[in-house]
Amino acid sequence: MATSLGKIVLAYLLTLPIGWEREREAHTVGVRTFPIVAKASCGYLLIAFPGDTAAQSRVLQGLITGIGFVGGGAILKEGATVKGTAAAASIWSTGVGGAAVAEGRYDVAIILSVLNLITMRLLWRFKQKMAQAPEAGPSDTIPQS
């Protein structure tokens, strides 16, 4: 029991910074969603028939589908624009991290969490700067006579 409790808490804690970062930036998916997805993924695999790899495989397949469904809820379409795809992918990655903890693959879970946080934090700022940069069009590159 202590091992299962520790794994669930670890899955939760590894994803809390990701959720916190999203919440801090005022995104719709944040501090509650990411840890819940991770700990639930971990929990499902912990109870999925230990020793029966075929059953565990089926549970993992269901998790992948289910987390995709949750992530799909984060995607919003506003006119011609689509928002939330990064959040959806991040939710999917968080679920994999929780599953990795359940399987004792702590290295994978830590790497996924760190890269997820870096991607969501640093590349968000990069994306914002790119959106503010003036676009170079044909008139900017070819002198007009």
N, C-alpha and C positions, 0 to 999 in steps of 0.2 A: 504494500500500500504506500509506503513512504516513497518508493521509487516512482510510482505513478503520480503521486502528488507533486513530487519534485519536477517531473517532466512537464506536467500541465502548467505549473507555475513558471518554469523556464520558458515554455512556448509563449505564455502570456507576457512575460517580462521582455523577451526579445523583440516583441512587436509593439510594445507600448511606446517606445520613442518614435516609431513610424506614425502611429496614430496621433501622438502629441504634436508632431511636426505638421501633420495635415490639419489638425484642429487649430493650431497657432496661425496658420495661413488662411483660416476661415473657409476650408473646403467642406463640402457636404458630408464626406466620409472621413471619420477621424478617430478620435481616441477610444471610442467604444467598439467600433467595427473591427479594426485590425486585431486587437487582442482576443476578441471573441471568436473570430474566424480561426486564429492560430490554436487557441486552447481547445476549441471544438474539434478541429482536425486531429490534434494530438489525442484527444479523448476517444474519438471514433476508432482510431487505429489501436489504441491501448486495449479496447474491449473487443476487438475484431478477431476472435478465435485464435489466441496465441498458439503458435506451432502449426497452424493450418494456412500455409502460404497461398493456397488457391482462394480461400475465404478472405484473407487479408487483401489479396489482389482485387477481388470484387469490391470490397469496401473502399479501397483506394480509388478505383475507377468511379465509384459513386461520388466520392468526395470531389474528384476533379470536375465532374459534371455539376454537382451542387454548388461548388464555389464559383464556377462559371456563371451559374444562375444568379447568385448573390452579386457578383461583379457586374453582371448585365444590368442590374438595378441601379448601378452607379453611373451608367452612361445616359446622358441627356442629349436630346436633339432639339436644337433651337433654330428653326429656319433651316438655313443651309449649313450650319455649323454643328459639329458633334463635340460634346465635352464629356470628360469623365473616363476616357479610355485608359489613361495612365492609372487612375484610381482602380479601375477594374482589373488591370494587369497586376497592380500592387496587391490587391486583395487575393488574387490567385497565387501570387508568390508567397504571401503570408500563410496561406493554407498549406503550401508545400513545406514551408518552414516548420509549422506545427507538426506535420506528418513526419518530417525528418527527426524532430525531437523524440517523437514516439518510438521511432525505430533506432534511437541511440546514435543517430548521425548528427551529432552536435556541431561538427565542423561545417556541414552543409547548412544547417539552420542559422548558425552565426554568420556565415558568408552571405547567405540570402538576405538576412535582416540588415546587415551593414550596407550591402550594395543597394538594397531597396531604399534605405534611408538616404544614402548619398544621391541616388538617382532622383528621388522625389524632392530633395532639398536643393542640391546644387544645380541640377539640370533645369529645375523650375525657374531659377534665377536666370540661367542662360537663355531659356526660352523667352522669358520676359524681355531681356535685352535684345534678342533677335527680333522680336515683334516691334520694338521701338525703333530699330535701325531703319534708316531709309532704304527702300528697295532700289536696286540698280536696274534701270530699265534700258532699252535700246537707245533712248535719247541721252542717257547719261554716259554711254560708252562710245557713241559715234558722234564726232563733231558735226554740227549742222552748218550748212553753207548758206 
